[in-house]
Amino acid sequence: MGSNRTIVWFRRDLRIEDNPALAAAARDGSVLPVFIWCPKEEGQFYPGRVSRWWLKQSLAHLDQSLKSLGARLVFIKTDSTLNALLECINAIQATKVVFNHLYDPVSLVRDHNIKEKLVELGLSVKSYNGDLLYEPWEIYDEKGHAFTTFDRFWQKCLHKQTEPVSLIPPWQLVPAEAGNLEKCSIEDLGLENELEKPSNALLRRAWSPGWTNADKALTEFMDKQLLHYSENRQRVGGDSTSLLSPYLHFGELSVRKVFQMARMKQILWGNEGNSVGEESVSLFLRAIGFREYSRYLCFNFPFTHERALLGHLSFFPWNADPSNFKTWRQGRTGYPLVDAGMRELWATGWMHNRIRVIVSSFAVKMLLLPWKWGMKYFWDTLLDADLECDILGWQYISGCLPDGHELERLDDPEILGAKFDPEGEYVRQWLPELARMPTEWIHHPWNAPQSVLRASGVELGQNYPNPMIDIDLAREKLTQAIFKMWEIQAASKASSSDARDEVVVDSEYQDIPKVLVLKDKAPCATISANDQKVPALQVQDPKNDLPIRKRTKCMAEKRKNKESSENHDKDSKVSSSDQDTSSTADSSACKKQCSTSTYSFSVPQQCSSSSNLKWLWQEQIDMEQSSGKDGTT
């Protein structure tokens, strides 16, 4: 064992098994495990109530595990993560700081700045991959460009050599004496206030946070549910999915372990000729791949929490209507499947992935609400709120990704309800006012005869709302908004001869930001193959632009067919592709046909919300919750 005194900085890696940073520190000498809570630095992405509840339980669980190994977890609440780390360094005279990588835009900036500062002070700083199968900078095409479509990215991952084995937990930890370090209790972190505790108590009935509980949940899923995953995942009610996403988000589960266990099942079932099991594993691993891809996109395109990946969406005339947004949040849209999903979200902090797709699509396509509003609301309310996955999901649904839903696609919630909740059980569970509605009318009560409504105790417009917008009117408004977007974009181009679209498509059409290793500023061992890289600024010479796809032909064709689009058969309300609805990141068959040019990224000095990203509705929500006038939001 070495003689180093190492600070292990825990964030969203709350486990002792297969934790590269903890394992490295344990081999190298004494350790000080520390969790630093800095609400100020969370900014607009301060975690919601249920997410903070999970974090608190998980931290308590980790603390007990570390205690059994010989070192307690130190809790610190501060206004500056860097200052807190410096205090820890001085308290134990640390020689090294280690942590596992994060990939969201806020963490990328913070971690880069902290590492630079500590290196300047002569400290050894090492970071590790504790969250992914492969680092984002390890997956590029043959030209060294980042992938911008999921299928190509995932195929590249599957054809790489997988990591060997997960790291076993350390047998013991030698604690570093913290001296006069100012620390606090887990209660003092303020992750849960007194008003939240009664609601949070209900969460314990359904969930058991903590890395050992995560391991139990994984084992149960692999042994009992994975085999029929391909069939059960179609059901929107009950435990039809793995339910592992909260454990993965907080790092209580190693994604390498999950991947390896699933692959072993796939190999065994393949030897047995069990095609159902093989398909189930492939679909489950694909879901793991979407999580990988979400981090990959956020690393290579760190602006995606604020702007669409496809730049022409910046001209889309979103309908920023707080009243419509409130109606959607409350589950009072008049479309039963959408309302059931939104009420389940508020009550439990959870929704089936398919329901997430459906309610998201309703918000951005039926109501034309800004996708960033929906993304932020999911962040505030989901138990497994994950910024990278939320970005991927909402951009995918909104037509902001090259392989996402087509912008003009609008799915009818009535048809989706009949398809994914054919007996209406899910709707009846979350909409008690429709509990007695016959299955024939459960997904479109507005069409039911008055005799049926009376017998069911339903008074449309009274105890259950009429549809807030007609599907045909919504389709017409969406079409108008798309043409308005093209007009605004054309006017913008015309007003500036040197204006350029900030649009990203597959790498064959443009240069993609490269990555490089952080440069040392002090003569100490700070960089290794494990260290995190950051996107580097790539300035492209306008004279050497790569050929780009033009929108002119696409726009002309759309205008030529505008009349036929507007008079489209009213019965064709759902795309024939089932895959697109099944996941927030499944790739659609057709790519976007419109233009692009280059965009590059350098690590910014700060990552704060710009003025045009101010959440216009946030103050209204705060006022409603504090006054108690809006108990259903």
QUIWO-V440169 format. One record per backbone hydrogen bond with DSSP energy under -1.0 kcal/mol. NH is the residue of the N-H (numbers start at 1). CO is the residue of the C=O. If there is no record, write none. Layout:
nh->NH co->CO
nh->NH co->CO
This chain:
nh->2 co->27
nh->4 co->28
nh->6 co->30
nh->7 co->96
nh->8 co->32
nh->9 co->98
nh->10 co->34
nh->14 co->250
nh->15 co->13
nh->18 co->167
nh->23 co->19
nh->24 co->20
nh->25 co->21
nh->26 co->22
nh->27 co->23
nh->30 co->4
nh->31 co->174
nh->32 co->6
nh->34 co->8
nh->35 co->74
nh->37 co->76
nh->45 co->42
nh->46 co->43
nh->52 co->48
nh->53 co->49
nh->54 co->50
nh->55 co->51
nh->56 co->52
nh->57 co->53
nh->58 co->54
nh->59 co->55
nh->60 co->56
nh->61 co->57
nh->62 co->58
nh->63 co->59
nh->64 co->60
nh->65 co->61
nh->66 co->62
nh->67 co->63
nh->68 co->64
nh->71 co->66
nh->74 co->33
nh->76 co->35
nh->78 co->37
nh->84 co->80
nh->85 co->81
nh->86 co->82
nh->87 co->83
nh->88 co->84
nh->89 co->85
nh->90 co->86
nh->91 co->87
nh->92 co->88
nh->94 co->89
nh->95 co->5
nh->96 co->5
nh->97 co->124
nh->98 co->7
nh->99 co->126
nh->101 co->128
nh->108 co->104
nh->109 co->105
nh->110 co->106
nh->111 co->107
nh->112 co->108
nh->113 co->109
nh->114 co->110
nh->115 co->111
nh->116 co->112
nh->117 co->113
nh->118 co->114
nh->119 co->115
nh->120 co->116
nh->121 co->117
nh->122 co->119
nh->123 co->118
nh->124 co->95
nh->126 co->97
nh->128 co->99
nh->138 co->135
nh->139 co->136
nh->141 co->145
nh->144 co->141
nh->153 co->149
nh->154 co->150
nh->155 co->151
nh->156 co->152
nh->157 co->153
nh->158 co->154
nh->159 co->155
nh->160 co->157
nh->173 co->69
nh->176 co->31
nh->181 co->178
nh->184 co->75
nh->190 co->187
nh->197 co->193
nh->200 co->196
nh->201 co->197
nh->202 co->199
nh->203 co->200
nh->205 co->202
nh->206 co->203
nh->207 co->203
nh->214 co->210
nh->215 co->211
nh->216 co->212
nh->217 co->213
nh->218 co->214
nh->219 co->215
nh->220 co->216
nh->221 co->217
nh->222 co->218
nh->223 co->219
nh->224 co->220
nh->225 co->221
nh->226 co->221
nh->229 co->226
nh->232 co->228
nh->233 co->229
nh->234 co->231
nh->235 co->232
nh->240 co->238
nh->248 co->244
nh->249 co->245
nh->250 co->246
nh->251 co->248
nh->252 co->247
nh->253 co->247
nh->258 co->254
nh->259 co->255
nh->260 co->256
nh->261 co->257
nh->262 co->258
nh->263 co->259
nh->264 co->260
nh->265 co->261
nh->266 co->262
nh->267 co->263
nh->268 co->264
nh->269 co->265
nh->270 co->266
nh->271 co->267
nh->272 co->268
nh->274 co->269
nh->275 co->273
nh->278 co->274
nh->279 co->275
nh->280 co->276
nh->281 co->277
nh->282 co->278
nh->283 co->279
nh->284 co->280
nh->285 co->281
nh->286 co->282
nh->287 co->283
nh->288 co->284
nh->289 co->285
nh->290 co->286
nh->291 co->287
nh->292 co->288
nh->293 co->289
nh->294 co->290
nh->295 co->291
nh->296 co->292
nh->297 co->293
nh->298 co->294
nh->299 co->295
nh->300 co->296
nh->301 co->297
nh->304 co->301
nh->306 co->303
nh->307 co->303
nh->310 co->400
nh->313 co->310
nh->314 co->311
nh->315 co->312
nh->316 co->313
nh->318 co->316
nh->319 co->368
nh->320 co->318
nh->321 co->319
nh->325 co->321
nh->326 co->322
nh->327 co->323
nh->328 co->324
nh->329 co->325
nh->330 co->326
nh->332 co->327
nh->339 co->335
nh->340 co->336
nh->341 co->337
nh->342 co->338
nh->343 co->339
nh->344 co->340
nh->345 co->341
nh->346 co->342
nh->347 co->343
nh->348 co->344
nh->349 co->345
nh->356 co->352
nh->357 co->353
nh->358 co->354
nh->359 co->355
nh->360 co->356
nh->361 co->357
nh->362 co->358
nh->363 co->359
nh->364 co->360
nh->365 co->361
nh->366 co->362
nh->367 co->362
nh->369 co->363
nh->373 co->370
nh->374 co->370
nh->375 co->371
nh->376 co->372
nh->377 co->373
nh->378 co->374
nh->379 co->375
nh->380 co->376
nh->381 co->377
nh->382 co->378
nh->383 co->349
nh->385 co->382
nh->390 co->386
nh->391 co->387
nh->392 co->388
nh->393 co->389
nh->394 co->390
nh->395 co->391
nh->396 co->392
nh->397 co->393
nh->398 co->394
nh->399 co->396
nh->400 co->395
nh->404 co->401
nh->405 co->396
nh->409 co->406
nh->412 co->573
nh->416 co->412
nh->417 co->413
nh->418 co->414
nh->419 co->415
nh->420 co->416
nh->421 co->417
nh->424 co->421
nh->428 co->424
nh->429 co->425
nh->430 co->426
nh->431 co->427
nh->434 co->431
nh->435 co->432
nh->437 co->434
nh->441 co->438
nh->444 co->441
nh->447 co->444
nh->448 co->445
nh->453 co->449
nh->454 co->450
nh->455 co->451
nh->456 co->452
nh->457 co->454
nh->458 co->453
nh->461 co->464
nh->462 co->459
nh->463 co->459
nh->464 co->459
nh->468 co->333
nh->474 co->470
nh->475 co->471
nh->476 co->472
nh->477 co->473
nh->478 co->474
nh->479 co->475
nh->480 co->476
nh->481 co->477
nh->482 co->478
nh->483 co->479
nh->484 co->480
nh->485 co->481
nh->486 co->482
nh->487 co->483
nh->488 co->484
nh->489 co->485
nh->490 co->486
nh->491 co->487
nh->492 co->488
nh->493 co->489
nh->494 co->490
nh->495 co->491
nh->499 co->496
nh->503 co->501
nh->504 co->309
nh->509 co->506
nh->516 co->534
nh->524 co->522
nh->526 co->524
nh->531 co->528
nh->534 co->516
nh->536 co->514
nh->544 co->541
nh->545 co->542
nh->555 co->551
nh->556 co->552
nh->557 co->553
nh->558 co->554
nh->559 co->555
nh->560 co->556
nh->561 co->557
nh->562 co->559
nh->565 co->561
nh->566 co->562
nh->567 co->563
nh->568 co->565
nh->572 co->569
nh->573 co->571
nh->582 co->578
nh->588 co->403
nh->592 co->402
nh->597 co->503
nh->613 co->610
nh->614 co->611
nh->616 co->614
nh->618 co->615
nh->621 co->617
nh->622 co->618
nh->623 co->619
nh->624 co->620
nh->625 co->621
nh->626 co->622
nh->627 co->623
nh->628 co->624
nh->630 co->624
